[in-house]
Amino acid sequence: MQKYIVVNQPEKWNFLVENITVISSQDYLTNPKYALLKKARIFNLCKEYNYQSKGYYVSLLAEAREHLPIPTVKNIVDLKNLKLVRIVSDEFDDIIQKSLKNIKSQEFVLSIYFGQNVARKYKELSNLFYKHFQVPFFRVKFSFNTKWQVQSVKVISELEIPNDHLESVQIFANEYFSKKRYDTPKLIKSDFDLAILVNPNDPAPPSNPKALKKFVDIAEKMNIYAEIIHPKDLTRLSSFDALFIRQSTEVNNEAYAFARKAQQEGIAIIDYPDAILKCCNKVYMAEALQNANINTPKTSIVHKNNLDDVLHYTGLPCVLKAPDSTFSFGVKKAKTKEEFYALANTMLKSSDLIIAQEFCPSAFDWRIGLIDGEPFFACKYYMAKNHWQIYNWKAKNKNDQDGNVDSLPIEDVPKNVLDMAVKSGRLIGKGLLGIDIKIVDKKPMVIEINDNPNIDFGVEDLHYGDLVYSKILNALKNRLD
């Protein structure tokens, strides 16, 4: 397996490492040869991992390309969430207290380099933090009141390492990069009570109130205790055995924090944090679908250096998508070259990469619902009145906000559509997925893979009824078993 160290500026990389190529983040993100590379391990040592920065996208696209990144996007997002860091560190609180008991000041900063610290007495504590977060360079700040507690966590670049640490870090680097395996912490399994996460203020909830009641009622018949919980209930999650997310999912909202905490504690989940990370980013999906040879509209990953080339490929009109757009939010259509440049430049202020796709009009989109890889409902979603999308959030009349829906038996879905949906679902893995497919010139193409598809009473359940709910609940029960 080929190994690459990815940094922002290779010429400033301080450490000599044998048999590993050091490349720039820009090169990894934009050079086609890395997109085609098979079986690679990517050590992402960019100077920052902020959401939608180059460091973030190196790990995201590495996963889309089926490379093995360290850190993963999940690790990056975890480290940004102090609540999650504290939840995880509580598991080894006794080691924290034991390791820091002789420190006389009220604050202490632990610098962790490849899972180690320059002082051997902090080796066990450094290794525990690294095993859970897998970030090469970071600092953990502790404060003492009645006991030591994590105050903040900060990712650092190699340029922020003090000179008197460099010799030790070179040794750590040699040890680290000579490994054959890079283990992640194992998760435990659990059993029976179900939390259904709902945000009362969700602008586009994935289940209407009648559907939520159905889930609770059918769960009761299946001997599952189900309770609706809200974002403020994160501290209560540990008292449940399973979590079903029924609020809009984004990398930076509570849904991800709930999913990640559930995973850390071995709670059964629909959907997994990995699915949220992957499906919520259009850049990942574009790369993953292309890598799997799944037909899509002509798609270009757009950055500030290739703006002049995009329209030659996609044509006009074209659709521009923010990486984390959901429910048609952040999806724009450019009809002219001027519109394209205006929209693209505005979007690139928020993200280093965005998506441009050829415009493929159709009367309806197929939505194939998958649970753990098995199709269990099928719908035709028609375009909103006088609009090019299923949802028209600017419609003056609320009745015109979305189009009609037909719910059909699975056997009525064209075989090539069903096969494409199942193949696409495998890119994400187990979970509840909604695969959106258009048929253009008699050929299916994937438009979207949704990690948190709608299950609304009177819509997705119209053909199969209670079976739609019981299939999902059984999937959670299977995780518990």
Disulfide bonds with the S-S distance in Angstrom:
none
